[in-house]
């Protein structure tokens, strides 16, 4: 039961967090972009790219919530595990382009770790519950005839 609550709580925190980032990029792109960790950001007409990032981040927050609310916990586990690629790629791009090491590792690296842990918790829920059910069986009565 603790694992299920922990996985649910982490899922909600991750989903709301990336959803908030998405909304921030949509409404306050100039203030939000520098927090990503890159050394430079697009300016002028090229800055419209930030709205695209915002929309995708917002959708990335809605997908886990939809899976959670519909009870698709195993699918949710796979989605979160596979989405680990995104913050790892972000961290790699930041580091390879002279961006902030602290942000690359502290924000994107920790996000990847949180996604991986949460995904693993969700994917192993059924096995943990099956194991618990196996150990809590009633003892079999033996008849002496």
N, CA and C atoms as a LAMMPS dump frame, in Angstrom:
ITEM: TIMESTEP
0
ITEM: NUMBER OF ATOMS
435
ITEM: BOX BOUNDS ff ff ff
-5.0000000000000000e+02 5.0000000000000000e+02
-5.0000000000000000e+02 5.0000000000000000e+02
-5.0000000000000000e+02 5.0000000000000000e+02
ITEM: ATOMS id mol type element x y z
1 1 1 N 0.821 -1.189 0
2 1 2 C 0 0 0
3 1 3 C 0.872 1.261 0
4 2 1 N 1.973 1.243 0.754
5 2 2 C 2.873 2.398 0.789
6 2 3 C 3.456 2.66 -0.591
7 3 1 N 3.86 1.582 -1.283
8 3 2 C 4.45 1.727 -2.628
9 3 3 C 3.452 2.37 -3.589
10 4 1 N 2.195 1.962 -3.489
11 4 2 C 1.163 2.506 -4.368
12 4 3 C 0.958 3.988 -4.101
13 5 1 N 0.879 4.348 -2.844
14 5 2 C 0.71 5.77 -2.493
15 5 3 C 1.92 6.592 -2.903
16 6 1 N 3.105 6.038 -2.703
17 6 2 C 4.327 6.741 -3.091
18 6 3 C 4.362 6.949 -4.603
19 7 1 N 4.056 5.906 -5.358
20 7 2 C 4.048 6.013 -6.825
21 7 3 C 3.012 7.032 -7.288
22 8 1 N 1.85 7.026 -6.661
23 8 2 C 0.803 7.985 -7.022
24 8 3 C 1.237 9.408 -6.708
25 9 1 N 1.791 9.61 -5.524
26 9 2 C 2.246 10.946 -5.122
27 9 3 C 3.343 11.457 -6.046
28 10 1 N 4.328 10.614 -6.34
29 10 2 C 5.414 11.022 -7.236
30 10 3 C 4.889 11.327 -8.638
31 11 1 N 3.949 10.527 -9.111
32 11 2 C 3.36 10.768 -10.432
33 11 3 C 2.685 12.132 -10.479
34 12 1 N 1.891 12.43 -9.463
35 12 2 C 1.187 13.718 -9.431
36 12 3 C 2.187 14.87 -9.362
37 13 1 N 3.211 14.741 -8.524
38 13 2 C 4.217 15.805 -8.416
39 13 3 C 4.945 16.022 -9.739
40 14 1 N 5.348 14.943 -10.387
41 14 2 C 6.034 15.058 -11.677
42 14 3 C 5.114 15.664 -12.737
43 15 1 N 3.876 15.214 -12.782
44 15 2 C 2.932 15.705 -13.792
45 15 3 C 2.607 17.18 -13.581
46 16 1 N 2.321 17.549 -12.35
47 16 2 C 2.011 18.952 -12.057
48 16 3 C 3.242 19.821 -12.298
49 17 1 N 4.407 19.303 -11.948
50 17 2 C 5.646 20.06 -12.152
51 17 3 C 5.902 20.376 -13.611
52 18 1 N 5.849 19.373 -14.479
53 18 2 C 6.119 19.624 -15.902
54 18 3 C 4.965 20.402 -16.528
55 19 1 N 3.756 20.197 -16.04
56 19 2 C 2.621 20.991 -16.518
57 19 3 C 2.801 22.465 -16.201
58 20 1 N 3.29 22.747 -14.995
59 20 2 C 3.572 24.132 -14.592
60 20 3 C 4.658 24.741 -15.474
61 21 1 N 5.692 23.962 -15.755
62 21 2 C 6.757 24.437 -16.647
63 21 3 C 6.166 24.771 -18.015
64 22 1 N 5.285 23.921 -18.511
65 22 2 C 4.65 24.166 -19.801
66 22 3 C 3.851 25.452 -19.82
67 23 1 N 3.037 25.661 -18.8
68 23 2 C 2.249 26.895 -18.706
69 23 3 C 3.175 28.106 -18.617
70 24 1 N 4.263 27.97 -17.869
71 24 2 C 5.229 29.069 -17.742
72 24 3 C 5.842 29.43 -19.089
73 25 1 N 6.187 28.42 -19.886
74 25 2 C 6.743 28.682 -21.221
75 25 3 C 5.71 29.317 -22.147
76 26 1 N 4.448 28.973 -21.966
77 26 2 C 3.406 29.552 -22.815
78 26 3 C 3.14 31.02 -22.481
79 27 1 N 3.132 31.358 -21.187
80 27 2 C 2.75 32.708 -20.782
81 27 3 C 3.919 33.623 -20.418
82 28 1 N 5.029 33.057 -19.979
83 28 2 C 6.191 33.861 -19.569
84 28 3 C 7.479 33.272 -20.136
85 29 1 N 7.576 33.122 -21.452
86 29 2 C 8.727 32.422 -22.034
87 29 3 C 10.071 33.084 -21.736
88 30 1 N 10.125 34.411 -21.761
89 30 2 C 11.403 35.091 -21.544
90 30 3 C 11.915 34.886 -20.121
91 31 1 N 11.011 34.798 -19.163
92 31 2 C 11.41 34.588 -17.77
93 31 3 C 11.716 33.121 -17.48
94 32 1 N 11.063 32.221 -18.179
95 32 2 C 11.205 30.792 -17.914
96 32 3 C 12.414 30.182 -18.609
97 33 1 N 12.679 30.588 -19.828
98 33 2 C 13.73 29.968 -20.642
99 33 3 C 15.099 29.925 -19.97
100 34 1 N 15.57 30.996 -19.331
101 34 2 C 16.906 30.935 -18.727
102 34 3 C 17.039 29.874 -17.628
103 35 1 N 15.928 29.468 -17.035
104 35 2 C 15.974 28.468 -15.968
105 35 3 C 16.202 27.056 -16.499
106 36 1 N 16.112 26.868 -17.797
107 36 2 C 16.312 25.554 -18.409
108 36 3 C 17.761 25.097 -18.287
109 37 1 N 18.691 26.063 -18.342
110 37 2 C 20.101 25.727 -18.175
111 37 3 C 20.983 25.974 -19.377
112 38 1 N 20.403 26.298 -20.528
113 38 2 C 21.209 26.555 -21.727
114 38 3 C 21.915 27.907 -21.606
115 39 1 N 23.041 28.016 -22.295
116 39 2 C 23.81 29.256 -22.254
117 39 3 C 23.091 30.379 -23.009
118 40 1 N 22.441 30.065 -24.127
119 40 2 C 21.714 31.073 -24.911
120 40 3 C 20.359 30.523 -25.347
121 41 1 N 19.428 31.449 -25.622
122 41 2 C 18.088 31.086 -26.075
123 41 3 C 17.751 31.844 -27.333
124 42 1 N 16.797 31.348 -28.125
125 42 2 C 16.396 32.07 -29.331
126 42 3 C 15.794 33.428 -28.976
127 43 1 N 16.005 34.39 -29.862
128 43 2 C 15.459 35.729 -29.654
129 43 3 C 14.65 36.137 -30.871
130 44 1 N 13.867 37.194 -30.718
131 44 2 C 13.064 37.698 -31.829
132 44 3 C 12.024 36.689 -32.27
133 45 1 N 11.854 36.562 -33.584
134 45 2 C 10.863 35.622 -34.121
135 45 3 C 11.181 34.176 -33.755
136 46 1 N 12.449 33.87 -33.599
137 46 2 C 12.85 32.5 -33.249
138 46 3 C 12.381 32.113 -31.852
139 47 1 N 12.079 33.088 -31.007
140 47 2 C 11.632 32.806 -29.644
141 47 3 C 10.252 32.162 -29.615
142 48 1 N 9.541 32.173 -30.736
143 48 2 C 8.241 31.5 -30.796
144 48 3 C 8.381 30.001 -30.535
145 49 1 N 9.59 29.495 -30.714
146 49 2 C 9.876 28.086 -30.424
147 49 3 C 9.541 27.756 -28.975
148 50 1 N 9.697 28.715 -28.082
149 50 2 C 9.461 28.466 -26.662
150 50 3 C 8.003 28.102 -26.386
151 51 1 N 7.072 28.652 -27.161
152 51 2 C 5.663 28.29 -26.994
153 51 3 C 5.439 26.828 -27.367
154 52 1 N 6.165 26.347 -28.364
155 52 2 C 6.072 24.94 -28.75
156 52 3 C 6.533 24.056 -27.602
157 53 1 N 7.632 24.438 -26.975
158 53 2 C 8.123 23.693 -25.818
159 53 3 C 7.086 23.713 -24.701
160 54 1 N 6.471 24.862 -24.498
161 54 2 C 5.449 24.98 -23.461
162 54 3 C 4.272 24.058 -23.697
163 55 1 N 3.8 24.011 -24.932
164 55 2 C 2.664 23.143 -25.258
165 55 3 C 3.019 21.676 -25.037
166 56 1 N 4.211 21.3 -25.426
167 56 2 C 4.635 19.9 -25.255
168 56 3 C 4.823 19.553 -23.779
169 57 1 N 5.37 20.476 -23.006
170 57 2 C 5.527 20.223 -21.572
171 57 3 C 4.168 20.131 -20.881
172 58 1 N 3.235 20.981 -21.281
173 58 2 C 1.891 20.913 -20.711
174 58 3 C 1.251 19.561 -21.024
175 59 1 N 1.359 19.113 -22.263
176 59 2 C 0.822 17.799 -22.641
177 59 3 C 1.526 16.685 -21.872
178 60 1 N 2.82 16.846 -21.64
179 60 2 C 3.581 15.843 -20.881
180 60 3 C 3.101 15.744 -19.441
181 61 1 N 2.497 16.79 -18.936
182 61 2 C 1.912 16.743 -17.602
183 61 3 C 0.517 16.146 -17.599
184 62 1 N -0.205 16.332 -18.684
185 62 2 C -1.579 15.831 -18.75
186 62 3 C -1.653 14.325 -19.001
187 63 1 N -0.726 13.794 -19.779
188 63 2 C -0.751 12.358 -20.109
189 63 3 C -0.663 11.483 -18.853
190 64 1 N 0.313 11.705 -17.959
191 64 2 C 0.359 10.859 -16.762
192 64 3 C -0.888 10.991 -15.892
193 65 1 N -1.442 12.193 -15.806
194 65 2 C -2.652 12.37 -15.004
195 65 3 C -3.822 11.599 -15.613
196 66 1 N -3.933 11.612 -16.934
197 66 2 C -5.006 10.859 -17.596
198 66 3 C -4.852 9.361 -17.349
199 67 1 N -3.632 8.858 -17.471
200 67 2 C -3.397 7.43 -17.225
201 67 3 C -3.667 7.072 -15.767
202 68 1 N -3.284 7.957 -14.865
203 68 2 C -3.512 7.721 -13.441
204 68 3 C -5.009 7.705 -13.13
205 69 1 N -5.729 8.687 -13.655
206 69 2 C -7.159 8.795 -13.372
207 69 3 C -7.982 7.672 -13.992
208 70 1 N -7.484 7.069 -15.055
209 70 2 C -8.211 5.957 -15.688
210 70 3 C -7.733 4.594 -15.196
211 71 1 N -6.819 4.597 -14.231
212 71 2 C -6.368 3.347 -13.636
213 71 3 C -5.381 2.556 -14.471
214 72 1 N -4.777 3.172 -15.445
215 72 2 C -3.821 2.492 -16.328
216 72 3 C -2.412 2.577 -15.738
217 73 1 N -2.224 2.004 -14.569
218 73 2 C -0.98 2.176 -13.825
219 73 3 C 0.214 1.498 -14.503
220 74 1 N 0.008 0.363 -15.119
221 74 2 C 1.127 -0.298 -15.802
222 74 3 C 1.563 0.518 -17.024
223 75 1 N 0.608 0.984 -17.806
224 75 2 C 0.941 1.85 -18.949
225 75 3 C 1.632 3.117 -18.46
226 76 1 N 1.156 3.663 -17.361
227 76 2 C 1.775 4.848 -16.769
228 76 3 C 3.22 4.565 -16.389
229 77 1 N 3.47 3.395 -15.832
230 77 2 C 4.838 3.012 -15.475
231 77 3 C 5.755 2.986 -16.679
232 78 1 N 5.257 2.436 -17.787
233 78 2 C 6.064 2.402 -19.011
234 78 3 C 6.299 3.805 -19.56
235 79 1 N 5.258 4.632 -19.554
236 79 2 C 5.402 6.004 -20.063
237 79 3 C 6.452 6.764 -19.263
238 80 1 N 6.359 6.716 -17.945
239 80 2 C 7.316 7.457 -17.118
240 80 3 C 8.731 6.912 -17.275
241 81 1 N 8.856 5.6 -17.36
242 81 2 C 10.181 5.003 -17.55
243 81 3 C 10.784 5.444 -18.881
244 82 1 N 10 5.406 -19.938
245 82 2 C 10.499 5.809 -21.257
246 82 3 C 10.755 7.308 -21.334
247 83 1 N 9.974 8.103 -20.634
248 83 2 C 10.176 9.56 -20.632
249 83 3 C 11.457 9.97 -19.918
250 84 1 N 12.121 9.04 -19.269
251 84 2 C 13.422 9.325 -18.658
252 84 3 C 14.403 9.835 -19.711
253 85 1 N 14.201 9.419 -20.948
254 85 2 C 15.065 9.85 -22.05
255 85 3 C 15.048 11.377 -22.202
256 86 1 N 13.909 12.007 -21.983
257 86 2 C 13.777 13.453 -22.216
258 86 3 C 14.696 14.266 -21.303
259 87 1 N 14.62 14.131 -19.979
260 87 2 C 15.527 14.937 -19.155
261 87 3 C 16.994 14.539 -19.311
262 88 1 N 17.257 13.268 -19.636
263 88 2 C 18.648 12.876 -19.888
264 88 3 C 19.175 13.555 -21.146
265 89 1 N 18.344 13.622 -22.182
266 89 2 C 18.741 14.328 -23.408
267 89 3 C 18.905 15.817 -23.132
268 90 1 N 17.997 16.386 -22.343
269 90 2 C 18.114 17.805 -21.986
270 90 3 C 19.433 18.074 -21.273
271 91 1 N 19.757 17.241 -20.297
272 91 2 C 21.006 17.416 -19.547
273 91 3 C 22.211 17.297 -20.466
274 92 1 N 22.177 16.328 -21.356
275 92 2 C 23.283 16.135 -22.299
276 92 3 C 23.446 17.344 -23.212
277 93 1 N 22.34 17.861 -23.731
278 93 2 C 22.395 19.037 -24.604
279 93 3 C 22.918 20.264 -23.862
280 94 1 N 22.486 20.435 -22.636
281 94 2 C 22.952 21.571 -21.835
282 94 3 C 24.454 21.477 -21.615
283 95 1 N 24.916 20.304 -21.202
284 95 2 C 26.345 20.124 -20.922
285 95 3 C 27.193 20.247 -22.181
286 96 1 N 26.691 19.764 -23.304
287 96 2 C 27.485 19.802 -24.537
288 96 3 C 27.459 21.166 -25.226
289 97 1 N 26.627 22.078 -24.737
290 97 2 C 26.541 23.41 -25.336
291 97 3 C 26.927 24.523 -24.372
292 98 1 N 27.711 24.188 -23.365
293 98 2 C 28.225 25.203 -22.453
294 98 3 C 27.217 25.763 -21.475
295 99 1 N 26.16 25.014 -21.203
296 99 2 C 25.146 25.472 -20.26
297 99 3 C 25.535 25.184 -18.822
298 100 1 N 24.596 25.385 -17.936
299 100 2 C 24.811 25.235 -16.5
300 100 3 C 24.885 23.756 -16.088
301 101 1 N 26.033 23.369 -15.548
302 101 2 C 26.198 21.997 -15.05
303 101 3 C 25.255 21.737 -13.881
304 102 1 N 25.107 22.73 -13.01
305 102 2 C 24.226 22.574 -11.849
306 102 3 C 22.784 22.303 -12.283
307 103 1 N 22.314 23.027 -13.279
308 103 2 C 20.95 22.815 -13.763
309 103 3 C 20.836 21.49 -14.508
310 104 1 N 21.834 21.177 -15.315
311 104 2 C 21.805 19.918 -16.07
312 104 3 C 21.683 18.728 -15.13
313 105 1 N 22.496 18.723 -14.091
314 105 2 C 22.488 17.589 -13.166
315 105 3 C 21.42 17.733 -12.089
316 106 1 N 21.299 18.928 -11.524
317 106 2 C 20.384 19.146 -10.406
318 106 3 C 18.92 19.123 -10.787
319 107 1 N 18.589 19.671 -11.933
320 107 2 C 17.188 19.698 -12.357
321 107 3 C 16.884 18.514 -13.273
322 108 1 N 17.594 18.434 -14.374
323 108 2 C 17.28 17.413 -15.374
324 108 3 C 17.723 16.017 -14.927
325 109 1 N 18.869 15.915 -14.299
326 109 2 C 19.339 14.626 -13.798
327 109 3 C 18.43 14.067 -12.717
328 110 1 N 18.035 14.926 -11.77
329 110 2 C 17.13 14.47 -10.709
330 110 3 C 15.739 14.144 -11.251
331 111 1 N 15.303 14.894 -12.248
332 111 2 C 14.015 14.578 -12.874
333 111 3 C 14.06 13.196 -13.526
334 112 1 N 15.151 12.903 -14.219
335 112 2 C 15.304 11.581 -14.835
336 112 3 C 15.267 10.488 -13.771
337 113 1 N 15.964 10.707 -12.67
338 113 2 C 15.975 9.721 -11.585
339 113 3 C 14.576 9.536 -11
340 114 1 N 13.857 10.636 -10.791
341 114 2 C 12.503 10.556 -10.237
342 114 3 C 11.562 9.82 -11.193
343 115 1 N 11.694 10.074 -12.487
344 115 2 C 10.876 9.363 -13.476
345 115 3 C 11.175 7.866 -13.46
346 116 1 N 12.447 7.527 -13.396
347 116 2 C 12.847 6.122 -13.404
348 116 3 C 12.347 5.394 -12.156
349 117 1 N 12.507 6.009 -11
350 117 2 C 12.049 5.398 -9.744
351 117 3 C 10.53 5.239 -9.749
352 118 1 N 9.831 6.288 -10.157
353 118 2 C 8.366 6.229 -10.183
354 118 3 C 7.883 5.182 -11.179
355 119 1 N 8.499 5.151 -12.349
356 119 2 C 8.142 4.135 -13.339
357 119 3 C 8.368 2.731 -12.805
358 120 1 N 9.496 2.523 -12.143
359 120 2 C 9.801 1.204 -11.574
360 120 3 C 8.797 0.822 -10.493
361 121 1 N 8.424 1.771 -9.656
362 121 2 C 7.418 1.494 -8.624
363 121 3 C 6.101 1.059 -9.266
364 122 1 N 5.696 1.764 -10.29
365 122 2 C 4.437 1.432 -10.964
366 122 3 C 4.503 0.079 -11.664
367 123 1 N 5.622 -0.21 -12.306
368 123 2 C 5.752 -1.473 -13.043
369 123 3 C 5.871 -2.685 -12.125
370 124 1 N 6.304 -2.477 -10.901
371 124 2 C 6.459 -3.6 -9.969
372 124 3 C 5.325 -3.692 -8.957
373 125 1 N 4.323 -2.838 -9.063
374 125 2 C 3.199 -2.876 -8.119
375 125 3 C 2.498 -4.225 -8.114
376 126 1 N 2.138 -4.724 -9.272
377 126 2 C 1.388 -5.98 -9.351
378 126 3 C 2.191 -7.129 -8.769
379 127 1 N 3.486 -7.174 -9.055
380 127 2 C 4.33 -8.242 -8.524
381 127 3 C 4.413 -8.151 -7.009
382 128 1 N 4.535 -6.937 -6.489
383 128 2 C 4.612 -6.766 -5.038
384 128 3 C 3.3 -7.191 -4.39
385 129 1 N 2.17 -6.832 -5.007
386 129 2 C 0.878 -7.225 -4.467
387 129 3 C 0.682 -8.73 -4.565
388 130 1 N 1.118 -9.348 -5.669
389 130 2 C 1.014 -10.799 -5.81
390 130 3 C 1.839 -11.498 -4.738
391 131 1 N 3.02 -10.995 -4.47
392 131 2 C 3.883 -11.575 -3.443
393 131 3 C 3.254 -11.483 -2.072
394 132 1 N 2.621 -10.363 -1.804
395 132 2 C 1.972 -10.163 -0.519
396 132 3 C 0.797 -11.128 -0.391
397 133 1 N 0.057 -11.3 -1.472
398 133 2 C -1.091 -12.202 -1.435
399 133 3 C -0.642 -13.637 -1.205
400 134 1 N 0.504 -14.005 -1.774
401 134 2 C 1.014 -15.364 -1.616
402 134 3 C 1.399 -15.635 -0.171
403 135 1 N 1.997 -14.678 0.497
404 135 2 C 2.457 -14.897 1.867
405 135 3 C 1.331 -14.771 2.877
406 136 1 N 0.185 -14.224 2.469
407 136 2 C -0.909 -14.03 3.407
408 136 3 C -2.012 -15.077 3.242
409 137 1 N -1.725 -16.167 2.588
410 137 2 C -2.729 -17.215 2.399
411 137 3 C -3.04 -17.889 3.728
412 138 1 N -4.259 -18.371 3.785
413 138 2 C -4.679 -19.132 4.959
414 138 3 C -3.949 -20.468 4.961
415 139 1 N -3.567 -20.963 6.136
416 139 2 C -2.917 -22.27 6.176
417 139 3 C -3.893 -23.368 5.728
418 140 1 N -3.345 -24.355 5.076
419 140 2 C -4.15 -25.472 4.589
420 140 3 C -4.326 -26.467 5.731
421 141 1 N -5.568 -26.848 5.957
422 141 2 C -5.845 -27.821 7.02
423 141 3 C -5.543 -29.226 6.503
424 142 1 N -4.922 -30.021 7.333
425 142 2 C -4.597 -31.397 6.969
426 142 3 C -5.531 -32.312 7.749
427 143 1 N -6.205 -33.182 7.018
428 143 2 C -7.121 -34.113 7.666
429 143 3 C -6.375 -35.384 8.025
430 144 1 N -6.644 -35.868 9.185
431 144 2 C -6.052 -37.137 9.609
432 144 3 C -7.137 -38.205 9.526
433 145 1 N -7.138 -39.01 8.49
434 145 2 C -8.145 -40.072 8.326
435 145 3 C -7.611 -41.378 8.805
